[in-house]
Amino acid sequence: MRINEENDGVSASRDHLVFAYYVTGHGFGHATRVVEVARQLILAGHDVHVVTGAPDFVFTSEIQSPRLFIRKVLLDCGAVQADALTVDRLASLEKYHETAVVPRASILETEIEWLNSIKADLVVSDVVPVACRAAADAGIRSVCVTNFSWDFIYAEYVMAAGNHHRSIVWQIAEDYSHCEFLIRLPGYCPMPAFRDVIDVPLVVRRLHKSRKEVRKELGIGDDVKLVILNFGGQPAGWNLKEEYLPSGWLCLVCGASNQELPPNFIKLAKDAYTPDLIAASDCMLGKIGYGTCSEALAFKLPFVFVRRDYFNEEPFLRNMLEYYQSGVEMIRRDLLTGHWKPYLERAISLKPCYEGGINGGEIAAQILQETAIGKNYASDKLSGARRLRDAIILGYQLQRAPGRDAFIPEWYASAENEMGISGGSPTYQSSESGSIMRSCTEDFEILHGDPRDYPDTIGFLKSLAELDAVNDSEKSGETRRERKAAAGLFNWEDEIFVSRAPGRLDVMGGIADYSGSLVLQLPIREACHVAVQMNHPSKHRLWKHAQARQQAKGQGSTPVLEIVSYGSELSNRGPTFDMDLSDFMDGDQPISYEKAKEYFAKDPSQSWAAFVAGGILVLMTELGVRFEDSISMLVSSAVPEGKGVSSSASVEVASMAAIAAARGLNISPRDLALLCQKVENHIVGAPCGVMDQMTSACGEANKLLAMVCQPAEIIGLVEIPSHIRFWGIDSGIRHSIGGADYGSVRVGTYMGRKMIKSTASSILSRSLPNGDGLNLDDLEDVGVELLEDEASLDYLCNLSPHRYEALYAKVLPESILGETFLEKYADHHDPVTVIDPKRTYGVRAPAKHPIYENFRVKAFKALLTSATSDEQLTALGELLYQCHFSYGVCGLGSDGTDRLVQLVQEIQHGKLSKSKEGTIYGAKITGGGSGGTVCVVGRNSLRSSEQILEIQQRYKKATGYLPFLFEGSSPGSGKFGYLKIRRIPNKLN
């Protein structure tokens, strides 16, 4: 229906409508579902103009009609893949910028002219953003049909690639807000940009032939097991081998390259009609997409899938598959090396149970037709752009954030609620802790340690005790895949070692840690638990695919590491990891950290294992430890990821502490933290300082750990005065110290240090040119000893602010090209970052920040011990504000954290606060910046807590995201020690 301001009537007849259907350039899955909706519209007598970059045969093989018009235009690029299974996040954003942002004005002009030329009655988009805006500008209504939107997908990429790309997400969300409503398909992601939603069943292409007919044409008997390899963009250099399949099986290969296939693999024609072939098969092997999932569910076909990294549509489709007992996950390593047998055999044992509708195409077409002739499905809600002011928060955090606004389908929520929103250990109310403690002591014999002061540990032990009952509950379909894997980890009659390590709230210090600053850190209540058991390889319980791998190598029982990580489904990572411990050896020596980094990076869906398994290699390398036994590990963390509260450090510390305890190693908490930093710096590859690991290992409840990071000198624990309290408020913007912003600021800091040292050396030698901003006559009285110290400066924080301002502030450039720096200075002498010659780095702000931050932290520490007064709290708050804005100057701010700090200021300076005694005094971004959590300081009072909740609600109103609050504290790993437990025999099933 065309919008006519002078006449509200319908310009199209019911019998002949014109639809402009835009299809995203991401893969064939969108095109194939568009085919079914378009077919239904054409059957109803309407014209459909498809705007697509997909090959014609995708449409013409199913629709032979003069009413189908194909216009080959690509208006977006989807996700750019680095390989068949990994999305290149930065390249995706850059490609979208090139495809849709730079030519935006001409695209809009062209599309408006074209839409008017064909007299379109309705624009349909799956799910091209600019199509909605073009329709609005042309005065035509538009509708989107999809299970995900690009603002949700790209927002997570922005978090990884840097905030300078965030305008892309804003623009996409704004474009979608011009859409009338969304026809939402099953397996959907959160899509808050759309004002109104209509849910329809699966859109599935119809079958042309029966299973029997297809098999007869292929010459395959009905008793032969048949798997279809539906894998677009197969990995380069991948050669299929006969032994990949179980004996007697055949495999149909879609989109095969020109390679010669083994006799049990059958190459399909490029334009083969895959729905018929899928329905004729016994199972499917491939990567998850809407098309493969919908057809697997519709035809009740078990689907063996391999994760595709950094495409956040996948977790929702994956959970839908598993909810209907249709999915088996295969580890990427086993896909590429041909260990398919255990997965295929597992798949054919499944009994898929999807009984929902598969006529979504017909229903969607009916809705589109009614909309085109004037029916109004939209309400008068605020536009998506208005509700999406902070569109950046639509990243992957949304699907697992407590209190989120976005509606999550029942099949997804049920999987999440089984474990609790935190994605970690179950939490229990303290009022129940007594009975739970009694239950735990009935379940386990506590051989070492005492869990009584740790309610979360008691909960973790309770969840351990329930694992051996998993096989019973599996029959009812109530057990998560993670718990099934965990149930097979341990020999319950043997000892298990349990460790606990908390996250941390960065009160003061932050990124100045790697420059040697004093830092003040508070261990938080949320913690990671790790359970470890070591057994002789002959007693170790191997998962079937690990067993198949060892058999394929012709090995006997050799030491194996198996890890299960709870919360994986809420974080889009593989829930399990396993490896032969011999992979850590090169002859009789441990492999290098660089090789280990490459090893874990091969499969990003399992790269999380570097945080856990990396500790084993560090112990082997640094302490000469060797592991002859197999190792089973269960990781359960309640420390939320991506919120800047050191979730990675808590996992590293808890993992290494548990391994050390099981191996009988006596490592001090400080030394353990330093070893864990090596894991993160050299194996994970994140250029962090040491304060996170030190706090997790050495902290104490309700005390600030004071540490000078040169490299890790703990100078004491600072009591928090009873009238002062700290809170953490999460912005919802995912923080990553592996991101571009953190790393570039660190490089700039080390560049600044190098320049300062060089300047000091030049002054000493009287070789500094007068043109560099210094007057040599003013330096006659400069102490030679100070200059000598500065010429050999190890840590920037050893330079005082006044010396910096007097001698070096004018010398440092605001920024410098990497290539220019390397030509003049050769190296920046940072062991964990590398200078990109083609990149421009900020220098002055990153170098200045730690020098002043060290001074602020010292002042903050002194103020904590000063007399109680409103001035004391005001000064503490001012120091937090100064730190926050210094982060921003460095380029480490974010819209969300800035908004939270602004809300704190509004509360602090509001009329109500001024009329009464102030309670909230200041806030700052924490940790590595670029999102995450802000730290708030205030008076320890009921009124303060009310104001924190008010800030939480105001932030939700502004952004649609309800922040996670961090309240309370707990001891570090060193204070906890470890538990040694054994299951009481009469409690074994």
HELIX and SHEET records of a PDB file:
HELIX    1   1 GLY A   29  LEU A   43  1                                  15    
HELIX    2   2 PHE A   57  THR A   60  1                                   4    
HELIX    3   3 ARG A   89  TYR A   96  1                                   8    
HELIX    4   4 HIS A   97  VAL A  101  3                                   5    
HELIX    5   5 ARG A  104  SER A  117  1                                  14    
HELIX    6   6 PRO A  129  ALA A  138  1                                  10    
HELIX    7   7 TRP A  150  ALA A  161  1                                  12    
HELIX    8   8 ASN A  163  HIS A  165  5                                   3    
HELIX    9   9 ARG A  166  TYR A  176  1                                  11    
HELIX   10  10 ARG A  211  LEU A  218  1                                   8    
HELIX   11  11 GLU A  242  TYR A  244  5                                   3    
HELIX   12  12 THR A  274  ALA A  280  1                                   7    
HELIX   13  13 TYR A  290  ALA A  298  1                                   9    
HELIX   14  14 GLU A  314  TYR A  323  1                                  10    
HELIX   15  15 ARG A  332  THR A  337  1                                   6    
HELIX   16  16 LYS A  341  ALA A  347  1                                   7    
HELIX   17  17 GLY A  360  ALA A  372  1                                  13    
HELIX   18  18 GLY A  384  ARG A  387  1                                   4    
HELIX   19  19 ALA A  391  LEU A  394  5                                   4    
HELIX   20  20 TYR A  396  ARG A  400  5                                   5    
HELIX   21  21 GLU A  410  ASN A  417  1                                   8    
HELIX   22  22 SER A  430  GLU A  432  5                                   3    
HELIX   23  23 SER A  433  ASP A  443  1                                  11    
HELIX   24  24 PRO A  455  ALA A  465  1                                  11    
HELIX   25  25 LEU A  467  ALA A  469  5                                   3    
HELIX   26  26 VAL A  470  GLU A  474  1                                   5    
HELIX   27  27 ARG A  481  ALA A  487  1                                   7    
HELIX   28  28 GLY A  510  SER A  515  5                                   6    
HELIX   29  29 LYS A  544  LYS A  553  1                                  10    
HELIX   30  30 SER A  568  LEU A  570  5                                   3    
HELIX   31  31 LEU A  581  PHE A  584  5                                   4    
HELIX   32  32 TYR A  593  ALA A  601  1                                   9    
HELIX   33  33 PRO A  604  GLN A  606  5                                   3    
HELIX   34  34 ALA A  609  LEU A  623  1                                  15    
HELIX   35  35 SER A  647  ARG A  663  1                                  17    
HELIX   36  36 PRO A  669  LYS A  678  1                                  10    
HELIX   37  37 VAL A  679  VAL A  684  3                                   6    
HELIX   38  38 MET A  691  CYS A  698  1                                   8    
HELIX   39  39 ALA A  740  LEU A  764  1                                  25    
HELIX   40  40 ASN A  770  ASP A  772  5                                   3    
HELIX   41  41 LEU A  776  LEU A  779  5                                   4    
HELIX   42  42 VAL A  784  ALA A  791  1                                   8    
HELIX   43  43 LEU A  796  ASN A  798  5                                   3    
HELIX   44  44 PRO A  801  ARG A  803  1                                   3    
HELIX   45  45 TYR A  804  TYR A  808  3                                   5    
HELIX   46  46 GLY A  818  TYR A  825  1                                   8    
HELIX   47  47 ARG A  844  LEU A  864  1                                  21    
HELIX   48  48 ASP A  870  CYS A  890  1                                  21    
HELIX   49  49 ASP A  895  HIS A  909  1                                  15    
HELIX   50  50 LYS A  911  SER A  915  1                                   5    
HELIX   51  51 LEU A  942  THR A  959  1                                  18    
HELIX   52  52 SER A  973  PHE A  976  1                                   4    
HELIX   53  53 PRO A  985  LYS A  987  5                                   3    
SHEET    1   A 7 LEU A  68  LYS A  72  0                                        
SHEET    2   A 7 ASP A  47  THR A  52  1                                        
SHEET    3   A 7 VAL A  18  VAL A  23  1                                        
SHEET    4   A 7 LEU A 122  ASP A 126  1                                        
SHEET    5   A 7 SER A 142  THR A 146  1                                        
SHEET    6   A 7 PHE A 181  ARG A 184  1                                        
SHEET    7   A 7 VAL A 197  ASP A 199  1                                        
SHEET    1   B 2 GLN A  81  ASP A  83  0                                        
SHEET    2   B 2 THR A  86  VAL A  87 -1                                        
SHEET    1   C 6 PHE A 265  LYS A 267  0                                        
SHEET    2   C 6 LEU A 250  VAL A 253  1                                        
SHEET    3   C 6 LEU A 226  ASN A 230  1                                        
SHEET    4   C 6 CYS A 283  LYS A 287  1                                        
SHEET    5   C 6 PHE A 303  VAL A 306  1                                        
SHEET    6   C 6 GLY A 327  GLU A 329  1                                        
SHEET    1   D 7 PHE A 444  HIS A 448  0                                        
SHEET    2   D 7 LEU A 979  ARG A 983 -1                                        
SHEET    3   D 7 ILE A 496  MET A 508 -1                                        
SHEET    4   D 7 LEU A 518  ASN A 535 -1                                        
SHEET    5   D 7 SER A 630  SER A 637 -1                                        
SHEET    6   D 7 VAL A 560  SER A 565  1                                        
SHEET    7   D 7 THR A 576  ASP A 580 -1                                        
SHEET    1   E 6 PHE A 444  HIS A 448  0                                        
SHEET    2   E 6 LEU A 979  ARG A 983 -1                                        
SHEET    3   E 6 ILE A 496  MET A 508 -1                                        
SHEET    4   E 6 LEU A 518  ASN A 535 -1                                        
SHEET    5   E 6 LYS A 703  VAL A 708 -1                                        
SHEET    6   E 6 GLU A 713  GLU A 719 -1                                        
SHEET    1   F 2 MET A 585  ASP A 586  0                                        
SHEET    2   F 2 GLN A 589  PRO A 590 -1                                        
SHEET    1   G 4 ILE A 920  ILE A 925  0                                        
SHEET    2   G 4 THR A 933  ARG A 939 -1                                        
SHEET    3   G 4 ILE A 724  ASP A 730 -1                                        
SHEET    4   G 4 LEU A 965  PHE A 966 -1                                        
SHEET    1   H 2 SER A 815  LEU A 817  0                                        
SHEET    2   H 2 THR A 840  GLY A 842 -1                                        
END                                                                             
